[in-house]
Amino acid sequence: MTKTALVLVDIQNDYFEGGDWPVARMDEVAANSALLLEDARTRGRTVIHIRHEIESDQAPFFKAGSAGAQIHSSVKPRTGEPVIVKHRPNSFHGTSLQADLEAAGISDVIICGAMSQMCIDATARAAADFGYVVTVVEDACGAKEQSFNGIHVPAEQVHAAIMAPLAMTYANVVATSVFLENGK
């Protein structure tokens, strides 16, 4: 195993069309994430899947035990690939993620998944704070449109508004093609 891990965050059924909380471009996000997953497996990298469950009967999506909370078939975990269930946006909070990375001797993490403005942002920042070298593969991450004070922000702008500060301070932010071309 290398010192690099691929962390696939919340690529779950509810984020796709027909799910309870569809995210823009999720099919493209999943296809790019599947390419990263294939590359990681080929290189013998550690692969960790993160799955979010919301512990409330009133949860708008990712209800515990629901089909919508299951990992999408495009990035289906293989036997031996850990699936960590989390209940907060930060994939490190209240989970074994940091201990698992440390046990595997990981120094670098590659992050993809959804949503850019929540779990990707929180996980990338936490990873950097824990001292990992962080790469976020931006077109393997999806955002959802947002509204605030009567202002509607399209998903593409939400995504850009998150990727810019991550690239400035917390992570190397790259496209899938660039990542796969450079092998890092």
N, C-alpha and C positions, 0 to 999 in steps of 0.2 A: 504494500500500500504506500502511496505517496503521502506527503504532508498536506495535501490539499483535499478538501471535502466539498462536494456539491450538496447544498441544502435547498430542497424544493419545498417552498412554503405555500400551503393552502391551495394547491391545484385540485380543487374539489368540485363535485358536480353542481352544487348550487350556484357557482360562478358562471356556468355556461348557459346558453339560451335554453329556456325551458326550466331552469333552476329558479330558486327563490330569490336570488340576488345577482342577476347577470352583470358581468363586468365587460367593458368594451374590449374588443379584439381578443377575447379569451381563447378562441380557436388558434389564433396566431401565437399567442403566449404559450399555449400548450404544445404546439408543434415545435417551437423553438426550444422549449424546456425539454421535450423529448430528444431533440438533437444533443442538447447538453448532457442529458442522462446517458444516452448511447456513448458519447465521448468519454464520460466519466467511467462508465463500466469498462470500456475498451482499455482505458489507461490504468485501471485498477484503483481508481480513487474511491475514497469513502463516499458513500451516498446515504443521505439522511432525508427522509420524508417527514414533513411537518403537516399535521392535520388538526384543524381548529374545530372545536366543539363548543357551543354556547350552552351553558348549563341553566336553561330556563325554558319553561313550557311556552313562554311568550317570545322566544327567540325568532327574529324575522328570517333567519337562515342558519345553516350549520347546526340544526337541532340534533342533540345527542341521539345516536342510534338511527338517524334518518339516512335514506339513500343520498340525499343532498350533501351530507357531511362526509361521504366517502371520497377517497382519492379517485380522480378521473382516470379512466382506462388508458389514456394516452401516456401516462407516466406511472403505470402500475408498478408497485414495489415488487422486487424479486425476493425470494426466500433469502433471509440473512440481511436484507436492508432494513434498518430500523425505521419504524413509524412512531414518531413522538406526537402524542396528543397534547395540545395546549388549550388554554382557556382565555388567554390574553393576546393582544397583538404582538408583543415581544416574544419570539420563539424561545428565548432563554428563561423567561419568567416562569417559575414554578415547574420547570421541566428538567429533564436530564441532559439537555443539549450540551451545555458547557462541559459536564463531566464526560459525556460520550466523546466529544471532540478532544478533550485532554487525554483520555484513555487511548485514543487512536494516534496521539502525537501530532495532531493537526495544528498547523500554523496559519494556513490560508483557507478562506471560505469563499465559495462561489454561491451567490444567492440569486434565485429566480422564483417567480410565482406571483401571488396576488395578496392583497391589493397594494399597489405602489405607495399610496398615501397612508396606509395603516401598517400592515404586518411586514412589508418589505422595508419600509422606513425604520420602524421600531427595531427590527431584527438586525439590519445593517448597522445602525448606530450602536446597538448593544455589542455586536461583534467587534466593532472598532474599539469601543470602550474596554472590552476584555483583552485587547491587544492582538486580535487577528488581523491579518492582511485581507481586506475585503474587496471582492469584485462583485458588482451587481450587473447582471446582463439585462440591459434595459428593455430590449424588445422581447424578452422572455418574462416580462413583468407587466401586469395589467392594472389599470386604474379605473375607477368608477367616477362618473360625473358627480359634482357636489354643488350645493347651494348654501350661501351664507348671506344674511342680511339682504335677501332679495336679489342677490347676484348669482346667476347660474354660471358654473364653470364647467366647460366640456371636459370629458375624460382626458383628451390629449393634453390639455393645458394643466390639468391636475397632475398628470404623469410628469410633464416637463418641470413643473414647480417643485416636485419632489426630487427628481433626478439631479437637477442643478445643484442644490446644496449638498446632496450626497457626494456628487463628483468633486465639489469644492473642498470638502473636509474629510469625509468618512470612507470613500470607496473609489476604486477604479471603476468607472461606469462605461461599459462598452456594449456594442451590438453583438448578437450571436455570431454573425459571419466573421467579425474581427476576432472575437474570442477563439473560435474554432481554428481560424487561420494561424493565430499566434500560439495556440496550444496552451494558453494560460488563462 
